[in-house]
Amino acid sequence: MRNGTRLIKVNVYEKDKDKSAFEEQGITRIPSLTLMKGAIRYTGTPSGEEIRGLVETIIRISQEDSGLDSSTIEQLKTLTEPVHIEVIVTPQCPYCPYAALLANMFAYEARRNGNTKFVSEIVEAYENPDIADKYNVMSVPAIAINGVLAFVGVPYEEDFVERIIEIVKKGAKVSVEVLGESATGL
């Protein structure tokens, strides 16, 4: 508790009973876990190595410190367009938690600076093979930005933010599953 306020509040929703909560947080599949009203989303169970990235995400948010470079934060502030990052992961991958944490911290900083259209979604490939197949994922972590496969492996922070800006400026749309817009390529 901080100043008498709980740092973590857990809500459990049922798909058929809590449709408005699912819509509000952009949840289309179960199981899912969200933080920050859907700005950070785990589609599939965060298990195995992924639990490390989830715990570190929670710690950094609770400490209000993303650990990102100040120049990255300034670049993220310039984004007002929708951004949907999908990090495709598997439970046994030792590198996936780092890619997930980086994407999550981007979403955290974007939301912190008023961009409510920035979403980091960590997708468990075994539970969501159609999403992995959509990007022809053969190795993880694989990172798609607004429907465009952008990285395989863990990118450097500065490369990641530059690629996000590049894709957004070229006008790739966020997929239907996120904000109701149609998917397009570059």
N, C-alpha and C positions, 0 to 999 in steps of 0.2 A: 504494500500500500504506500502511496505517496500522497501526503497531505489529506489523508482520510479517503482517498479515491483508489479503487481497485485498478491495477495496471492491466489486468487481463480479465475480460468478461467472456464467458463461454455461452454461446447459444446453440442449441441443437434444433435444426429444422427438418421437417418431413416434406418431401417433394410434393405430395398431393395436398397437404394441409397448409403449407406456408408458401404459396406461389409468389406472393408479393416480395417476400424476403429473397427468394431465388432470383427474381427479376431485378430487384434493387442491387444485388451483389453480382449479377451477371453469371449466375451459376446455371449451367445447362446439363451437367452430368453429375452423377453421384458415384462414389463419395467425392466430396469436395470440402476444402477447408479454406476459409478466407480470413484475411486481416485487413484492417482499415477499410471496411465497407466494400470489399471486393477489389481494392487497388492491387492487392497481392492475393493470388489465388493458387491453390494446389488442386489440380484436377487429377484425382487418383490418390491413393494412400501415400503420404510421405513416410516411407519406411527405409530400412537399411541405411545407407550412407546419407540419404536425404534428410534424415532427422537432424543431422548436424547443422545443415543450412537453415532449416526451419527454426531451430533453437537460437542460432546466431542472429537470425532476422528478428526474432522476438526481443532478444537482448538489446540489439542496436536501436530498435524502435523505442523500447522503454527507456533507453538512455538518451534518446533524441540525438543520436550521432550515427550517421550513415557510414562514416569512415571514408567517404568519397573525397577526392581532391576538390578544392574550391573552384578550380576552373571547370570541372565537370558539372558541379552544381550550378554555376553560372550559365553554362550551355543548356542545361536542362530547363532553366528558367525561361529560355527563349521559346520553348515548345508550347504551343497552345492547341495544336492539332491532336486528334486521337492517336495514341500509340498503343499497340498491343504486342507485347513481347511474349513469345512462347518458347520456353526452355524445355526441350524434350529430354527426359532423364530416365535412368533405370536405377533400381535400388542398390545394385552392387557397384556402380560406377564411382570411383573415388574422386573424380574431377567435377561431377555434376553439382555437388553442393556449392562449389565456388561460383559456377556460372549462375546458379539459382540465386545465391546471395547477392551477386552483383546486380542482376536484373531486379531483384526485390528492393535493393537500396536505391536504384534509379526511380522505381515507382514511388518509394517512400519520399524521396526528395521532390519529385514532381508534384505529388499530392500535397506535401508540406508547403509548396510554393503556389498552390492554387489550381494546378492542372488536374481536374477530376476525370480526365479522359485518358489517363496513362495507366495501363494495366500490365502487371507482371504475372504471367500464368506459368506455373511449373506443371508440366504434363508428364505423368508416369506412362511410359511407352507400352508396357505390358498390359496395362488396364485400358489403354486408349490407342490400340494399334492403328486405327483409322487415321488418327492425327499424325502418327509417325510415318505412316505410308503416304500421306498427303505430301510430305516433304522428302520422301524417299530416304529416310534416315537409316543409315547403315552403321553409324557410330554416334555415341553420345558423349558429352552433351551436344545437342544441335539447337541452334537458336534462330528462330524466325522473328522477323520484325514486320508487322502489318502484312502478314501472309507471304513474306519473301524470306527464303532461307538465307541467312546472313553469315552464320558462323557454324563451324563444326569444331568443337573444342572450347576452351575458356579464352575469351578475348581479353586483350588489355583494355583497361578502363577507357583510355582515350580513344582507342579504335572503336569500341562499342558505342560511345556517345556520338562519334563522328558518323558512324554507319546509320544510327537511328536518324540523325538529322538529314543525312543524304536520302534515305528512303522516304522520310516524311516529305521532304521538299519535292521529290519526284512524284508525289501524289499517290503512293500505294494506299489503298483503303484498308480499314480494319475489317476483319471478317465478320460475317453475319452473326456468328455465335457471341460476339462481344458487344457491339453497340448498335446492331441492326442495320449496318451499311453493307452494301454488296462487296464481295471480294474481287480485287483486280490485281494484276501483276504490274510490273514496271514497264 
